[in-house]
């Protein structure tokens, strides 16, 4: 059965994105601190940077990164994450990820502007642009995933929309033990996921705390 | 050397106290959920409830509770935690803890109203009432602790005052993996403790996440 999954970075004080975004610094200030233990993993280096040297961490952080890539059949992301807000007038913009994006699946980009034609990239990634309701786009993604899972990639606005609508079956938080004090707060006005999902946590060798919410299955 | 220590309960979304406080329900709604794993420990049951049956959990949660009682020479708490706000006109009010409070040390109660005479209780606890600046009260408590540590007991308003003033050397968070969505937020407008303190985390058998900030020693 397809599960709707999401991985987010969050600071100890609940900040999920940082300030100061610009075209040259699309993730904003402090993003490097939030994601350092994730980017240091062997799996991330291999899957995203194409580093096949075997360098990188191989512990609990790496296991979570590897799991995040497993069994994904389609991805959904917001326009800002794809870069449409940073490059609104560039019809040739193909995202931040180079010629061979790490997704390897259909990627549905949510946009309120006129849909663009799909873009096929190396490695199996095709970007589709959709302006419908998130439930409609999710239904299409579930169909495309063909039994595999659908990942909601972000950014945080899109992520919060899907959580608020009760559409996320598994939410994995990479909680970095830093206090940012600024940026978008994950938790504001969200439903209490602990009431509908089972919560587990573990601490990686890096000190990063991994918190997972998994929707409790319906009893038969 | 005396360290200034603090233990706080916090939900995953950073809430440290809950709504709906009243004399009959002084800790407010959801407090039981925030503190459940702490109250279930053998050490808490023995030290606070006087339960010497040996019942209670004995794992990581218990080790943290036991550590919180160790080497404390004096305690500081706010007026609300002592109960002065709930019972402002009762000169015989002696706190919530019965005839034998679990502190066993001098306890300095911060109050802006006319100081009361000290109250000596069974078991070595004496409540002192002080209306001076927190730095003055802390200096007196450090003197009384005679080389042992000083604990800032709470409530959250008092705790945040001491953290904001940079006076806390060790902050231990019992982070319960629940999402409260309401109540006083720990993190708002606090300095980034991760910049001055070393952060460590571990997950207890109960699923509770223990996060500790310890001030980095000055290099000689």
Interface residues (C-beta under 8 A of the other chain):
Chain A: X12 X13 X14 X177 X178 X179 X180 X181 X186 X187 X189 X190 X191 X192 X193 X194 X195 X199 X200 X201 X202 X203 X207 X209 X211
Chain B: X12 X13 X14 X177 X178 X179 X180 X181 X186 X187 X189 X190 X191 X192 X193 X194 X195 X199 X200 X201 X202 X203 X207 X209 X211
